[in-house]
């Protein structure tokens, strides 16, 4: 007799299913359902200890990327970009494809730029706070920042 395995709705296996479903929705360009399923997967994964930061970072990237391209919901982008940034800061895993220190600094720099861009779009003071250590930026430099693909 074959026994079926049942998983709790908050199990890691469900997070994997949600991620796979979100990937399918993304391929067929049903972006609202893709975002919803990435968020469901992320909610489950953040409830469990010991989940690699790279999984959280990856899910946050998917959510922010889709939202950035289609919806312009800056509050949601900010929420998940901040979560990604927090996990980037905590991530101690080495990336064997790159010089780890350089790669990690590059990813953190991109994350700072993405946060700055979102804050600028939201007209938030935090954008100014993030830019002050770099130095005063004029409008042409801000245009350059806006044109950079900072979320990938």
N, C-alpha and C positions, 0 to 999 in steps of 0.2 A: 504494500500500500504506500502510495506517495503522499507525503505530507506537504501542505502548502505553508510557506513561511509568512507570517503576518508581522508587519512592522507598525510601531507606534507612529502616529502622524508627525511626531517631533523627532523621529529617528534620522540619523545621518543618511540612511538609504533614501528616505523621502527627499532630502535635499538634493541628492544625486538625480532623482527622477525629475524634480522641478527644474534643475539646471538643464537636463537633456531636453525637456519640453520647451524651455525658454529658447534653447538653441534652435529647435525646429521652428518655433514661432518667428525667430529672427530671420531665418533663411526664407520663410514664406512671406516676410515683411509684415507680419502682424505684430507690430512693435509694442502696442499696449499690453497684449498678453505676454509678450517676451519680458517686458519690464516687471509685470506682476509676478511672473514665475521666478525671475532672478531675485526679486525681493523676498518671495517665500523661501527660496533656497538659502538666502543670506540670513533671514530670521532664524531658521533652524540651525544653521551652522554657528551662529553667534551664541546660541544657547549651550553649546557643548565646549568643554575645555579641551585643550590639546589639538585643536584644529589648526593646521598650518596657516600662517598669516597669508601665504600666497593664494590660498583659496578665497579668503575674504577679499583680498586685494583684487583678484580676478573678477569676482562677482560685482564689486563696487565699480570697477572699470566698465563692465558691460552696461550697468544701469546708467552711469554718467554719460557714456558714449551715446547710447540710444537717445537719452533725454536731451543731450546737447544738440544732436543732429535734428531732432524732430519736434520736441515739445517746448523747449526753452522754459522749463519749470526750474527756475534758478534755486528755489528753496530745496527742492529734491536733489538737484545737482550738488548743492552745498553740503547737504546732509551726508551723501554718500562719498563725496570727494574728501570731506573731513574724516570719515571712517577709513577710507583708503589711506589717507595720509597718516593717521594714527597707527595703522597696521604696518605701513612702510617703516615708520620710526621703530617699531618693535621687531621687525623682521630681521632675524639673525642668520637665515639660511644663505648659503653661498650659491651664487649662480655660476655654474661651471662654464657657461658660454662666454662669460665676460670677466674682466678683471673685477672682482666683487666690489671692492671699495669704489672704484670709478663708476661702475654700473649703479650701485646703491645711491651714490651722490647724484647721479644723473636723474634717477627716478624721483628722488626727493625734490630736486630742482624743478622737474616737470610738474610735480604735485603742487609746489609753491606757486608756480606760474598759473596752473589751472585754478587754484584757490583765488589768486589775485584777479584773474579774469572774471570769475563768478562774482566776486565782491564788487568789481567795477560795474558789472552789469546790474547788480542789485543796488548800486549807489551806496555801498556800505563803507563806513569808516575803516573797516578792517583792511580794505584795499590800500588805503593810504598808509596804514600801519605796516603792512607787508612791504610796501615799496620804499618807505623811508630809509631803511638800512642800505638799500641799493643806491639811493641818491634820487634827486628830483628828476622826474620824467616829464618831458614835454609832450604835446599832443601827437607829434609824429612817432615818438617812441611808443606811446600807448597804442597807436594804430598798428605798429609792428607786433606788439604783444597780442592784440586781438586777432591778427592774421596768422599767428603761429598755431599749428595744430598741437595744442598742449595736452590733449587728453589721451594721446596714444603713446 
